[in-house]
Amino acid sequence: MSINELTSRVENDQVLVLEHIFGAPRDLVFKMFKEPEHLKHWWGPIGWDLPVCHIDFRPGGTWHFCMKCIDRNQGEFYGMESWGKVVYKDIIEPEMISYTDYFSDADGNIDESLPSSEITLEFIDLGDKTRLVNRAEYVSAEALKTVMDMGMLEGITETWNRLEEHLKEVK
């Protein structure tokens, strides 16, 4: 796998595994996931901004955020907001972050009509590079299909490409 190449596979019909090698040391890549001032630069697909990013980075803490489409060329998506809420379960700095990822509203109320996922991010030290392994487990194959149909794979690909660009700027 080369830098900028995202690989994905589905395990047991309900676990999506994404892997990517970033051209930056593990400590720096990990830092990008815990600090709002960094997340605001790269979280979300191309043409989306992160105007709200409240993070309490600790086990039991939450991250409440809003992605907003700021690209007029995205037509009906322009101006759209997508709210999310993360509840952190376990953090081993700089090796691993696990959390439950929910869709939410602006007040942080969880949207039960959309599937949540159990996420584990593993940061593997490759010297001056980092392999990031993202395991997202859904309650069912149908729940995974729902988020895939929403364009989640394209969105995470664009998001991680934005992260790669931000890492180049801060290195």
C-alpha positions, 0 to 999 in steps of 0.5 A, a space after each residue: 500500500 502506498 501513501 494516499 491509497 485507501 484500502 477497504 474491506 468488509 468483514 462478517 457483513 457488518 464490519 468495514 475496515 479502512 487502512 491508509 498510510 500517512 506520510 507523517 510520524 504516529 505522534 503527529 497523526 494521533 494529534 490530528 484526531 484529538 485537537 479541535 484546531 487540527 480537526 477543523 482543517 481536515 474533518 469532512 469531505 471536500 467542500 465541507 467545513 467544521 464550524 462546530 467542534 467541541 471535544 472532550 478527549 478522554 474516556 467517557 468524553 464526547 466530541 460534538 461536531 457539525 459538518 457544513 457544505 460550503 461549496 456552491 458547486 455541490 448543488 442541493 448539499 450547499 448549506 446542508 449541515 450534518 451533525 455528529 456525536 462521538 462518545 470515547 470509550 478507550 484511548 491509548 495515546 498514541 496507539 489507539 482510540 475507540 469510540 461510538 459514533 452517532 448521528 446527532 442534532 445540534 443539541 447533541 441528541 442522538 438520531 436513533 433513525 440512523 445507524 451508529 458504529 463502534 469505531 477503533 482507530 489503530 495508529 501503527 508506527 512506521 517510523 516517519 509514516 503511520 498506518 491508520 487502521 479504522 474498524 467500524 462495526 455496525 449492528 447489522 449488514 443493513 446498517 452498514 449498507 445504509 451508511 455506504 449508500 449515504 456515500 460514507 466511503 467516498 466521504 472518508 476517502 476525501 477526508 483522509 486525503 484532506 488529513 494528508 494535506 494538513 499533515 504536510 502543512 504542519 510537519 
